[in-house]
Amino acid sequence: MNALAATNRNFKLAARLLGLDSKLEKSLLIPFREIKVECTIPKDDGSLVSYVGFRVQHDNARGPMKGGIRYHPEVDPDEVNALAQLMTWKTAVANVPYGGAKGGIGCNPGELTISELERLTRVFTQKIHDLIGIHTDVPAPDMGTNPQTMAWILDEYSKFHGYSPAVVTGKPIDLGGSLGRDAATGRGVLFATEALLNDQGKTIAGQRFVIQGFGNVGSWAAQLIHEAGGKVVAVSDISGAISDKNGLDIPSLVKHVKEHKGVKGFGGSNSIDASSILTEDCDILIPAALGGVINKDNANHIKAKIIVEAANHPTDPEADEILSKKGVVILPDIFANSGGVTVSYFEWVQNIQGFMWDEEKVNTELRKYIGQGFKDVKEMCKTHNCDLRMGAFTLGVNRVARATVLRGWEA
């Protein structure tokens, strides 16, 4: 089942639990606007090349639309639609005043020079500058984009609208980016895991973790879990997978990954088959890489008691059913990885106020939001007698539905 079908399925189940009117249900699913633009740039050798850029703006009932821009060869409209919709529910679960959007350009950023990437980003911004904005749609980095990409968008947008740091988040610190934004998604994963464990009368200390993916989210989650006394017993990335049942030395591993561009060959660890990382023996499994990795083929072999979804949509609906029968608790992506969008909101707030926070304030506020989010999700679980995923979906969908009705938008 692809991401769009799975997201639609979860939405429909939530709508049914909430008893939403069928007209309202239908209108909540339809995107507000889909934009598709041609971006033609001169390459460094003087030849012209065209790429397709797009932006799906899903819903703005609760505030400006918010979501990443990805540069990837297979930017699939269905997937972007699903991710835009997911952002609508995610911002509502996190209780930040945003709706959902997502976008990207179908290109391979690895094959473009820095100056080609800059030209492409600026042309894309020229095409959509009147459709994004501080109070309309606020982009952020995603796969294949980074703070530098945001800096180019900010500069190009400002040529048309005057200096507007709040038009994008995930910016470099020097241009109004927020302290703590880099670690935000990983830190949110830590806070969400702590909230769940506290609810069960446990703490991070002494728990054994396996983390699939050691990019921004996975590596920060590993560092922060390590600092909190958790044992990270196995990790994997594109280069391979390693394990150490006594717990990996995470600070040294982070250094190793910087130098060798991957976890492979880390001293004092055992090399394991990357495809078996999800079924390693542990208490808590954190998929922090791609979607759809936990499926009906491997769900039965998973040994973890808790799965914390740091990636978007890592668990297929079929696997969901198998795991819930086994009694595995899943902390769903729309709650577990909402640290990134929450700190993006803090960055936007700081830019609008023209007053920047110190890192301690950012992290304190993030802990507050995640803690409250967990309480709200649990409350929905009690009300509708459902698991955490449906608790989070009913919470998000209900907030958006209420805003839609209050604004007089229901069909």
N, C-alpha and C positions, 0 to 999 in steps of 0.2 A: 504494500500500500504506500503510495507516495505521500510526501509531506502535506500536500493540499487536501487529499482525501482524508488523511488522519486528522488534520486540524478541523476540517468540516464535520467529521464524525464526532469529535469531542465537543464541538460547538453545539451540534444537534442534541447530543445526550444532555448537555448542560441546559439547553433551552427547554427540553422536555421536563427535566427536574424542576426548573423554575416555573413551568407552566406558562411560557411566553406565548402570546398571540401569534398565529402563523404569519400574518402580514409583517409584524414587527421582526420576527425571526428572519424572514426573507430580506427585509431591508437592512438588517444588521450585517448580513453576509456580503451584500453587493458593495464593491469598492466605491469610494467617493469619486476617484478619478484615476485613470491609467494614462500615463504619458509615455510616448515612444518617440525618440528623436534620432536623427542621423548626425553623427559627429565625424566630419572629414578633417584630417590634419595632414600637413606635410611631414613626412618622416625626415630624419637627419640627412638622408641621401637625396632629398628633394622630391621623391615620388609621393603621390597622394594616396592616402589609405582611409577607408571609411569604417566606422564602427557603429553599432546600434546601442544607444543608451536609453534607459527607461526608469520610471519612477512610478510605483503603485502607491497611491494615497488611499488608505483603506477607510479610516473613520476619524472624524474630528469633533464628535459630540462632547468629549471631556476636555478638549484643548487642542493646541497645535499638534500636527502629526509628527511622529518621531520614528526614526529608523535608519539603519545603516545603508551605506553605498558600497557595493562589492565590485571588484574588477576580477573577472574570472571568465575563461573561455566558454564554459557552459552555463551562462546565466539563463536559466529556464523560466519563462513567464509564469508557469504554474507554481514553481518553487517560490518565486518572488512574491506572488499573490499570497501564498500560504504564510510566508514570513511576515508580510505586512499585516495580515490578519492576526497572526500570533502576537505581534507588537501591540495591537489594540487591546488584547486581553492582558498581556504582560504589564503594560503601563497601568491598567486598571487594578490589577492584583497588587502592584507595588504602591498604588494610590498616589501616583504622580499625575499632574494635570495634563496628560497628553493623550493623543490617539495614536494609531499605528500607520507606518509607511515602510517601504523598503525600495531599494533601487540598485542600479548597477550599470556597468558597461560590459558587453561581451568582448573581452580582449584577454590576452595572456600578458599580465604585467611583467613577467619575467623576461619576455622577448622585446620589451620596449625600453629605450634609454630613459634616463631621468627627464631630459628635456622633452622627449616625446610624450611621456606621462603627464608632464606639466601642461603641454599644449592640449592634450586630450581632455584633461580635467577642466581647463579654462573654457574650451569650446562647449563641453557638456554644461558647464555653469551658465554660459551665455544663453544656451537654449532653454534652460529651466529657471533662470533667475527670477522671473515674474510669477513662478508657481511655487517657489519655496519662500521662506521668510521667518523672522523671529516669532511671529504669532500665527504662522500658517503651516510650515513644515520645516523641521530642523534636522538635517542629515547628521550622520556620525560615521566613523570608520567601520569597516567590516572586512571580510576576506579580501586580501590584495590591496587594501588601502590603509593609510596610517595618518598620524598627525600632520605630516607634510601635505598630504592630499587635502586635508581640511583647511590648511593654511592657504593653499591655492584657491579653494572654493571661496573662502572668506575674502581674499583679496579681490577676486574677480567680481563677486557679488557686491562688494563695497564700491566698486567703480560705478555701479548703477544706482546704489541706494545709500551711499555714505557709509562711514565706518560702522560695521555691524557685527561685533564679535559674537553675539548670541545666535547668529544664523546657523552655526554648526557647533557641535560639541566634539570632544576628543581632540581638541587643538593642542599645539605645543604650549607649554606653560608661558613662554614669552609673548604669546598672542592672546592671553586670556584663558588658557586651559586651566583646569582645576588640579590642585595637588590631590594625590590619591586616586586619580582617574585610571592610571595605568593598572593599579592592583585591584580596582573596584569589583570586577566580576568575580575574580578569585577570592577576594575578601568576603563578598556576598555569599559565595559558596560555603566558606567557613562559618559565617554567622548563621546561615540557614541550617547547616548541619548541627551546629551547637544548639539551636532552638529545638530541633527534632530530638536530639539526644537528651537535652534537659527535660523535655516532656516525658521521656522514658526513664528519668532519674539517673542518666549517665552523663559522662563528660567526654571530650575529645581524647584526653590523656589515656594512653593504653589501648585505644582502638587501632586495629590494623586496616590500612587503606591501600587500595589499588587504584591508580589513576591512568586512564587511557588518554593519551594526548599530553604533550609537554610544551605547548605553545604558551601564549600569554596567560590564559585562564588556568591551564593545568599546572604550569610552573609556579604561579603565585599561590594557587590553592595548596600545592605541596609544601612550599616554604612556610605558609602560615599555619598549616596543620602541624608541621614539624615543630614550629615554635610553640604551639599550644600543647605539645607533648604527645601528639599522635604518631603512630609508626607507619611510614609509607613503605610498604613491603615490595611493591612492583610498580614500574611506570613504563610507558611505551610512547614512541613517536614515529615519524616516517622512517627513521634510521634503523629502528629495531625495538627490542624490549629487554628490560633487565629486572632482576629481582634480588632481594636479600631478606630472608625471613626474620632477621634481627632488626630490620629497618634500614633503609638507605640513608646515607649521609647527604641530606638534601642541599645544604649550602655548597658542598664540594661538587655535587652533581650539576647545580646551576652553572658553576664556573666551567665545568667540563663541557656542558652543552654550548656555552658561549664560544669556547675555543674550537670544538670539533663539530659544531652544527648538528648535534644529535646526541641521544643518550647512549648509543652503541659504544661499547668498549670502555665503559666507566669502571675504573679500578675497584677491585674488591666486591664486584657484583657478579651474579650469574647471568649469562645471556639466555633468554628464553624465547620461544616462538611467539612472535607478535600476535598471531591469530589466537593464542590461548590466554592473552592478558585478561580478558573479561571473565574467564573461568578460574583464575588463580584463587587460592584460598585466602579469604580476608573477611573482615566484618562489614566494611563499607566500600562499595565500588563507585568510582566517580568517572563516568564517561565524559571526557572534555574535548572530544575531537569532532568527528562527523556525525550526521544523522543516520538513523536506521541500522546502527551497529548491533543492537540487541534485538534478535528476531526469534522466530519459532524454532530455528535450528540450534541456537546455543542457550536459549532461556532455561532449559531444564538442567544445564550443567553449571549454572551460576551458583557460587557458594556463598556470596555475600548475603547478609540479612537486610541490608539497607542499600539502595541505589540512589545517589544524588546526581540528578541530571544537569551537569554543567554545560553540556552541549545542547543545541537546539534539536528536539525531536530524535533523541538517540534510541528510543524504545518503540518498536512496532506495536500496534494494538494487539496482535496475536500474542506477542511476548508478554504484554501487560497482563493478559488473562492467565497465562501459565504461571507467571511470577506471583500474582495475587493469590492463586490457589496454593502456592508454596509458602505463603505468608511473608513474602518479601515486601518491605515497605519502600515505596518509590516517592522520593521528593521531586515533584515534576519541574520540568524546565521553566515553565512560565513563572514559577516562584523562585526556584533554586538559582537561576542565573540572572535574576533581575537587578543584581548589584550594579552592573554596568549602566543600565538605563537610569537607575536611581541617582548615581553620581553624575551622569550626564545632566540630569535635572538640576542638581546642585550647581554644576558649571554654568548652566543657562541662567539660573537665579543670580549667581555672582556677577555674570556679565551684565544682566539687566540693571542690577543695583550699582554696578561699578565699584563693588566692594568685595575683595577676595578673602576667603577663609584660610585659616591654617589647616594643616593636614589632620590634626587631632580632631578639629570640629567636623571635618568631612567624615572621618571614620566613626565618630560618636553618633552623628546623625544617621549614617548608613546602618549602624547596629540597631538604632531605634526603629527605622523603617522596616528592616527585615524582621525584627522581633514582633512588631505590630502585625506585619503581613502574615507571619506564621499563626498568630492568635486568630486573625480574621479567617484564614483558611480553615483552621480547626473548627471554628464556630460554624462555618458552612458545612463541614463534614458531619457535625452533630445534627444540624437542621435537616439535611437531606440524606442522612445515613449513607454516606458514600466514602470512597477512598480519597487520598490527598489530591490526586490529579483532578477528579471531578469537583472536589472542594474548591480548588484553585480556579477551575474553569467556571463554576457557577458564580464564584465571587466576582471574577472579571466581567463575565457576560452580564451579570445582574447590575453592576455599576454602570456599564455602558448603556444598557437598556433603560435604566432609570434616568440617565442624563438625556437620552434620546427623547423619551416621553416628556420630561420636564421642559425641553426646548420646543415641544410641539411638532416634532419631526416625524412621529410615527404615522405610517400610511393610513 
